[in-house]
Amino acid sequence: MKITRFRKSISGKNIVYSADFVPRRLDLRERVFFKVPRAYKRGDYPYDAFFVAAVPMAMALQENLEFDAIVSETLYKRIHGIKKYINEPSSSTKITVKGTVKRKKTSFANGLFFTLGIDSTHSLISSAKFSKKNRVNYLLFMNGSHSFEVSPAVLKTVQAKIRKWGKWSSAKPIFIDTNLRKIADKIINWDYFHGAGIAAAAHLISPYVGKMYISNQDSYVTDEPAGTGPVIDKMWSNEALSFTSLFPNSKRLDKIKEIIRSKRYREYLKDIWICTEKPASPNRLNCGVCEKCVKNTLRFIAMGAKKSDLAFFFLNKELFDTLVPQSGPTTSWEKFMKPIYDKKLLDVDMLSSIERYLKRRIRIERVKKSQERFNDFKKKVKRLLIKFELLDEILYLKNHLRAVYTK
């Protein structure tokens, strides 16, 4: 994989940085771009932003990386250690660059990756208690990190909400646009890559931010691949910008409890954006019926939220008959369902519907695990073929046979 043809241009109120990502597979060759407000211009080119985005992709593709630019010496040394945390523990990717340099630190301000989600909002509310030196000075939002394209109307609403939270916390919001996820999703699971995406965006504004906070929780403190966490987050750092995990040992339920107890609780429920589905309208950011919406509704109920406060979600017993499972183990439901059972916070019919759903979810989960094991086996075979330089020959033979049998 080669990263080359770095470009910089002006588009309206934004500076556009871009580069060609050129893997061996022709259908994956794309141009990655980032749009940064002109107010955050810089004297040098943000090569490190593209470097942290490229390395996980090369590892996932089992390709060597040729990066056609100079990168940070510290970043180059550290980044080889990410493979365990992006689910590529046996990667043998060799990384070559034009050279390395020690970046100059120009800012001691702190930034927070902010999405209106539970973790980042908890971090922002909690940071009000930090010392002046450690308080959040900038809120970074990256448009292009969702699995769907955010409409201009929805984006305008989201940005207005983030500006409001920025005003409350005296933190300046910075909005960056990118096509990074659209490209990364073809190569690597976003669950493993999203930490690199956050880091790439942060490196674009390193002259203005010296330390970047990434909101974590206890499920990321694990030996299992998670894409972010207290260990891997530090590996994205260079001499000018460091990364720090906030509240890595905190449980999601405890964070919700603290949000409920805060003065900003009801204000947050007006602004919350946790849904994985494309918003139906600017006035309805959360669908209320996907598994992520449902799980977080139940979490709020478990921690003492009034059902009337959660009116924007649509919790009913019929919903669980058609609910589609998303990522994450079924065992994670036990943490928030226990207080609901113990305190009888939902009626019997609703609890019966949830129990039926969880049984169905377990069956689906078993099938998925079998599929994952099969996919892991295919990856191992592919690595061996690459190692012994047989992949191209097999692909040629496969295409040749297909051509013969379709005549």
C-alpha positions as CSV (number, residue, x, y, z in Angstrom):
1,M,0.0,0.0,0.0
2,K,1.3,3.4,-0.9
3,I,0.3,6.8,0.4
4,T,1.3,9.5,-2.1
5,R,0.3,12.8,-3.9
6,F,-0.3,14.9,-0.9
7,R,-2.3,18.0,-1.8
8,K,-3.6,21.2,-0.1
9,S,-6.3,23.5,-1.5
10,I,-8.8,26.1,-0.4
11,S,-12.5,25.5,-0.6
12,G,-14.6,28.3,0.7
13,K,-14.0,28.7,4.5
14,N,-12.0,25.4,4.6
15,I,-8.5,24.1,3.9
16,V,-8.6,20.7,2.2
17,Y,-5.8,18.3,2.8
18,S,-5.8,15.1,0.7
19,A,-3.7,12.1,-0.4
20,D,-3.9,9.1,-2.6
21,F,-4.3,5.7,-0.7
22,V,-3.1,3.1,-3.2
23,P,-3.4,-0.5,-2.1
24,R,-2.5,-3.4,-4.4
25,R,-6.2,-4.0,-5.0
26,L,-7.3,-1.6,-7.7
27,D,-10.9,-1.4,-6.5
28,L,-9.8,0.0,-3.1
29,R,-7.7,2.9,-4.5
30,E,-9.2,6.1,-3.2
31,R,-8.3,9.7,-2.3
32,V,-8.7,10.5,1.3
33,F,-9.5,14.1,2.3
34,F,-10.0,16.2,5.4
35,K,-11.6,19.7,5.4
36,V,-10.4,21.9,8.2
37,P,-11.7,25.5,9.0
38,R,-9.3,28.1,7.6
39,A,-9.1,29.6,11.1
40,Y,-6.9,26.6,12.0
41,K,-4.4,26.9,9.2
42,R,-0.9,25.7,9.8
43,G,2.6,26.3,8.4
44,D,3.4,22.7,7.7
45,Y,1.6,19.8,6.1
46,P,-0.3,17.4,8.5
47,Y,1.4,14.2,7.2
48,D,1.0,12.5,10.6
49,A,-2.8,12.6,10.2
50,F,-2.6,10.5,7.1
51,F,0.0,8.3,8.6
52,V,-2.2,7.2,11.5
53,A,-5.0,6.6,9.1
54,A,-2.9,4.5,6.7
55,V,-1.1,2.1,9.1
56,P,-4.2,0.2,10.3
57,M,-5.5,-0.1,6.8
58,A,-2.2,-1.6,5.6
59,M,-2.1,-4.0,8.5
60,A,-5.7,-5.1,7.7
61,L,-4.8,-5.7,4.1
62,Q,-1.6,-7.5,5.0
63,E,0.3,-5.2,2.8
64,N,3.6,-3.3,3.4
65,L,3.2,0.4,3.7
66,E,5.2,2.9,1.7
67,F,4.4,6.4,3.0
68,D,5.7,9.0,0.7
69,A,6.4,11.7,3.3
70,I,8.3,12.6,6.5
71,V,6.6,11.6,9.8
72,S,7.1,12.1,13.5
73,E,10.0,10.2,15.0
74,T,8.0,9.4,18.1
75,L,4.9,8.4,16.2
76,Y,6.9,6.1,13.8
77,K,8.4,4.3,16.8
78,R,5.1,3.8,18.6
79,I,2.7,3.0,15.9
80,H,4.0,-0.5,15.2
81,G,2.4,-1.6,18.5
82,I,-1.2,-1.0,17.5
83,K,-1.7,-4.3,15.6
84,K,-2.9,-6.2,18.7
85,Y,-5.6,-3.6,19.4
86,I,-7.0,-3.4,15.8
87,N,-7.4,-7.2,15.6
88,E,-4.3,-7.8,13.5
89,P,-1.9,-9.4,16.0
90,S,0.0,-11.4,13.4
91,S,0.4,-8.5,11.0
92,S,3.9,-8.5,9.4
93,T,3.4,-5.1,7.7
94,K,6.7,-3.3,7.0
95,I,6.5,0.5,7.2
96,T,8.8,2.7,5.2
97,V,8.7,6.5,5.2
98,K,10.7,9.3,3.5
99,G,12.2,10.1,6.9
100,T,11.4,11.1,10.5
101,V,11.5,14.4,12.3
102,K,10.9,15.7,15.9
103,R,7.8,17.9,15.8
104,K,7.8,21.1,17.8
105,K,5.1,21.4,20.5
106,T,3.3,24.8,20.1
107,S,0.2,24.4,22.3
108,F,-0.7,23.3,25.8
109,A,-4.4,23.5,25.2
110,N,-6.7,20.4,25.6
111,G,-9.2,19.0,23.1
112,L,-12.0,16.5,23.5
113,F,-13.5,14.4,20.7
114,F,-17.1,15.3,21.2
115,T,-20.1,13.6,19.6
116,L,-23.1,14.3,21.8
117,G,-22.8,10.7,22.9
118,I,-22.9,9.4,26.5
119,D,-19.1,9.0,27.0
120,S,-18.0,12.3,25.5
121,T,-20.8,14.2,27.2
122,H,-19.9,12.6,30.6
123,S,-16.3,13.6,30.0
124,L,-17.3,17.2,29.2
125,I,-19.5,17.6,32.3
126,S,-16.9,16.0,34.5
127,S,-14.1,18.1,33.1
128,A,-15.7,21.2,34.7
129,K,-14.1,19.9,37.9
130,F,-10.6,19.6,36.4
131,S,-7.9,22.0,37.3
132,K,-7.6,25.0,34.9
133,K,-4.5,23.4,33.3
134,N,-6.5,20.3,32.4
135,R,-9.9,21.7,31.4
136,V,-11.2,21.2,27.9
137,N,-10.4,24.1,25.6
138,Y,-11.6,22.7,22.2
139,L,-14.4,20.3,21.2
140,L,-13.6,18.3,18.1
141,F,-16.4,16.9,15.9
142,M,-15.6,14.8,12.8
143,N,-18.3,14.7,10.2
144,G,-17.8,11.5,8.2
145,S,-17.3,9.1,11.2
146,H,-20.8,7.7,10.9
147,S,-21.9,4.7,8.9
148,F,-24.3,6.9,7.0
149,E,-24.1,10.3,5.3
150,V,-25.3,13.1,7.5
151,S,-27.6,15.4,5.7
152,P,-26.8,19.2,5.7
153,A,-29.9,19.9,7.7
154,V,-29.0,17.3,10.4
155,L,-25.4,18.5,10.4
156,K,-26.5,22.1,11.0
157,T,-28.6,20.9,14.0
158,V,-25.8,18.8,15.4
159,Q,-23.3,21.7,15.1
160,A,-25.7,24.1,16.8
161,K,-26.1,21.7,19.7
162,I,-22.3,21.3,20.0
163,R,-21.8,25.1,19.9
164,K,-24.3,25.3,22.8
165,W,-22.2,22.8,24.8
166,G,-19.1,24.7,23.9
167,K,-20.5,27.9,25.1
168,W,-21.5,26.3,28.4
169,S,-18.0,24.8,28.9
170,S,-16.1,27.7,27.4
171,A,-14.6,25.3,24.8
172,K,-14.3,26.2,21.1
173,P,-15.9,23.7,18.7
174,I,-13.9,22.7,15.7
175,F,-15.8,20.9,12.9
176,I,-13.8,18.7,10.5
177,D,-15.2,16.9,7.4
178,T,-13.7,13.7,5.9
179,N,-14.5,10.7,3.7
180,L,-12.2,8.6,5.8
181,R,-14.8,6.1,7.1
182,K,-16.3,5.6,3.7
183,I,-12.9,4.3,2.5
184,A,-11.9,2.6,5.8
185,D,-15.1,0.5,5.9
186,K,-14.0,-1.3,2.8
187,I,-10.8,-2.5,4.4
188,I,-11.2,-2.7,8.2
189,N,-14.0,-2.9,10.8
190,W,-14.7,0.6,12.1
191,D,-14.9,-0.8,15.7
192,Y,-11.1,-1.4,15.4
193,F,-10.4,1.7,13.3
194,H,-12.3,4.5,15.0
195,G,-9.4,5.3,17.4
196,A,-7.2,5.9,14.3
197,G,-9.9,8.1,12.8
198,I,-10.1,10.3,16.0
199,A,-6.3,10.5,16.1
200,A,-6.1,11.5,12.4
201,A,-8.6,14.4,12.9
202,A,-6.7,15.6,16.0
203,H,-3.3,15.7,14.3
204,L,-4.8,18.1,11.8
205,I,-5.1,20.8,14.6
206,S,-2.0,19.9,16.5
207,P,-0.6,23.5,16.4
208,Y,-3.6,24.6,18.5
209,V,-4.1,21.5,20.7
210,G,-1.3,19.9,22.7
211,K,-3.3,17.1,24.4
212,M,-6.4,15.3,23.0
213,Y,-8.8,13.5,25.3
214,I,-10.6,10.4,24.1
215,S,-13.5,9.2,26.2
216,N,-13.2,5.6,27.2
217,Q,-15.0,3.1,29.4
218,D,-14.3,-0.1,31.2
219,S,-15.1,-2.3,28.2
220,Y,-12.1,-0.8,26.4
221,V,-9.7,-1.8,29.2
222,T,-9.2,-5.3,27.8
223,D,-6.8,-7.5,25.9
224,E,-9.5,-7.9,23.2
225,P,-9.2,-5.6,20.2
226,A,-11.2,-2.4,20.7
227,G,-9.6,0.3,18.5
228,T,-9.2,2.6,21.4
229,G,-8.2,2.4,25.1
230,P,-5.6,3.7,27.5
231,V,-2.7,1.7,25.8
232,I,-3.4,2.2,22.1
233,D,-4.4,5.8,22.5
234,K,-0.9,6.8,23.5
235,M,0.5,5.1,20.4
236,W,-1.1,7.9,18.2
237,S,1.0,10.6,20.0
238,N,3.8,12.6,18.4
239,E,6.1,15.2,20.0
240,A,3.5,18.0,19.5
241,L,0.3,16.2,20.4
242,S,-0.4,13.6,23.1
243,F,-3.5,11.5,23.6
244,T,-5.1,10.7,26.9
245,S,-7.9,8.3,27.7
246,L,-10.5,9.8,30.0
247,F,-12.3,7.6,32.6
248,P,-11.1,4.3,31.1
249,N,-12.2,2.4,34.2
250,S,-15.6,3.9,34.5
251,K,-18.7,1.8,33.7
252,R,-21.3,3.1,31.2
253,L,-24.0,2.8,33.9
254,D,-22.0,4.9,36.4
255,K,-21.5,7.6,33.7
256,I,-25.2,7.7,33.1
257,K,-25.9,7.9,36.8
258,E,-23.5,10.9,37.0
259,I,-25.2,12.6,34.0
260,I,-28.6,12.1,35.6
261,R,-27.4,13.7,38.8
262,S,-25.9,16.7,37.0
263,K,-27.6,20.0,36.4
264,R,-27.2,19.5,32.7
265,Y,-29.3,16.3,32.7
266,R,-32.5,17.4,31.1
267,E,-30.6,19.7,28.7
268,Y,-28.6,16.7,27.6
269,L,-31.7,14.6,26.9
270,K,-32.7,17.3,24.3
271,D,-29.3,17.0,22.6
272,I,-28.4,13.4,23.0
273,W,-27.2,11.6,19.8
274,I,-26.4,7.9,20.2
275,C,-28.3,6.3,17.3
276,T,-26.6,4.2,14.7
277,E,-29.4,4.8,12.2
278,K,-29.6,7.7,9.8
279,P,-31.6,10.5,11.4
280,A,-35.1,10.8,10.0
281,S,-35.0,14.6,10.4
282,P,-33.0,17.4,12.2
283,N,-35.7,17.3,15.0
284,R,-35.2,13.5,15.5
285,L,-31.6,12.5,15.7
286,N,-32.4,9.1,17.4
287,C,-34.7,6.6,15.8
288,G,-35.6,5.2,19.3
289,V,-36.1,1.6,17.9
290,C,-32.6,0.4,17.0
291,E,-30.8,-1.8,19.6
292,K,-28.4,1.0,20.6
293,C,-31.3,3.4,21.3
294,V,-33.2,0.6,23.2
295,K,-30.1,-0.4,25.3
296,N,-29.4,3.1,26.3
297,T,-33.1,3.8,27.2
298,L,-32.9,0.8,29.5
299,R,-29.6,2.0,31.0
300,F,-31.2,5.4,31.8
301,I,-34.2,3.6,33.4
302,A,-31.9,1.3,35.4
303,M,-30.1,4.3,36.8
304,G,-33.3,6.1,37.9
305,A,-34.4,8.2,34.9
306,K,-38.1,8.9,34.7
307,K,-39.8,7.4,31.7
308,S,-41.4,10.8,31.0
309,D,-37.8,12.2,30.5
310,L,-37.2,9.5,27.8
311,A,-40.3,10.2,25.7
312,F,-38.2,10.6,22.6
313,F,-37.5,6.8,22.7
314,F,-40.3,4.3,21.7
315,L,-40.0,1.5,24.3
316,N,-42.8,-1.0,24.0
317,K,-43.1,-4.8,24.3
318,E,-43.9,-5.3,20.6
319,L,-40.6,-3.6,19.7
320,F,-38.5,-6.6,20.9
321,D,-40.2,-9.0,18.5
322,T,-38.6,-7.2,15.6
323,L,-35.5,-5.7,17.2
324,V,-32.3,-6.4,15.2
325,P,-29.2,-7.3,17.2
326,Q,-26.1,-5.2,16.8
327,S,-22.5,-5.7,17.9
328,G,-21.5,-6.6,21.4
329,P,-22.1,-9.7,23.6
330,T,-25.6,-10.5,25.0
331,T,-23.9,-10.7,28.4
332,S,-23.6,-6.9,28.4
333,W,-27.4,-6.7,28.9
334,E,-27.0,-8.3,32.3
335,K,-25.4,-5.2,33.8
336,F,-28.4,-2.9,33.3
337,M,-31.2,-5.5,33.4
338,K,-30.3,-6.6,36.9
339,P,-31.4,-3.3,38.6
340,I,-34.5,-3.2,36.4
341,Y,-35.5,-6.7,37.6
342,D,-34.5,-6.0,41.2
343,K,-36.4,-2.8,41.4
344,K,-39.3,-3.9,39.1
345,L,-38.9,-0.8,37.0
346,L,-40.8,-2.3,34.0
347,D,-44.0,-4.3,33.9
348,V,-44.1,-8.1,33.6
349,D,-45.2,-8.1,29.9
350,M,-42.3,-5.8,28.9
351,L,-39.8,-8.0,30.8
352,S,-41.1,-11.1,29.2
353,S,-40.7,-9.5,25.7
354,I,-37.1,-8.6,26.6
355,E,-36.3,-12.2,27.8
356,R,-37.7,-13.6,24.5
357,Y,-35.5,-11.2,22.6
358,L,-32.4,-12.0,24.5
359,K,-32.9,-15.8,23.8
360,R,-33.2,-15.0,20.1
361,R,-30.1,-12.7,20.3
362,I,-28.0,-15.5,21.9
363,R,-28.9,-17.9,18.9
364,I,-28.0,-15.2,16.4
365,E,-24.8,-14.5,18.3
366,R,-23.7,-18.1,18.1
367,V,-24.1,-18.1,14.3
368,K,-22.1,-14.8,14.1
369,K,-19.3,-16.3,16.1
370,S,-19.1,-19.3,13.8
371,Q,-18.9,-17.0,10.8
372,E,-16.2,-14.9,12.5
373,R,-14.2,-18.1,13.2
374,F,-14.5,-19.0,9.5
375,N,-13.4,-15.4,8.5
376,D,-10.4,-15.6,10.8
377,F,-9.4,-18.9,9.1
378,K,-9.7,-17.3,5.7
379,K,-7.5,-14.4,6.9
380,K,-4.9,-16.8,8.1
381,V,-4.9,-18.6,4.7
382,K,-4.6,-15.3,2.9
383,R,-1.6,-14.3,5.1
384,L,0.1,-17.5,4.1
385,L,-0.6,-17.0,0.5
386,I,0.8,-13.5,0.7
387,K,3.9,-14.7,2.6
388,F,4.7,-17.2,-0.1
389,E,3.7,-14.8,-2.9
390,L,0.9,-17.1,-4.2
391,L,-2.1,-14.7,-3.9
392,D,-1.7,-13.0,-7.3
393,E,-1.4,-16.4,-9.0
394,I,-4.5,-17.8,-7.3
395,L,-6.5,-14.6,-8.1
396,Y,-5.4,-14.9,-11.7
397,L,-6.5,-18.5,-11.9
398,K,-9.8,-17.8,-10.3
399,N,-10.6,-15.0,-12.8
400,H,-9.4,-17.1,-15.7
401,L,-11.7,-20.0,-14.7
402,R,-14.6,-17.7,-14.2
403,A,-14.1,-16.2,-17.7
404,V,-13.9,-19.7,-19.2
405,Y,-17.1,-21.0,-17.5
406,T,-19.2,-17.8,-18.3
407,K,-18.5,-18.1,-22.0
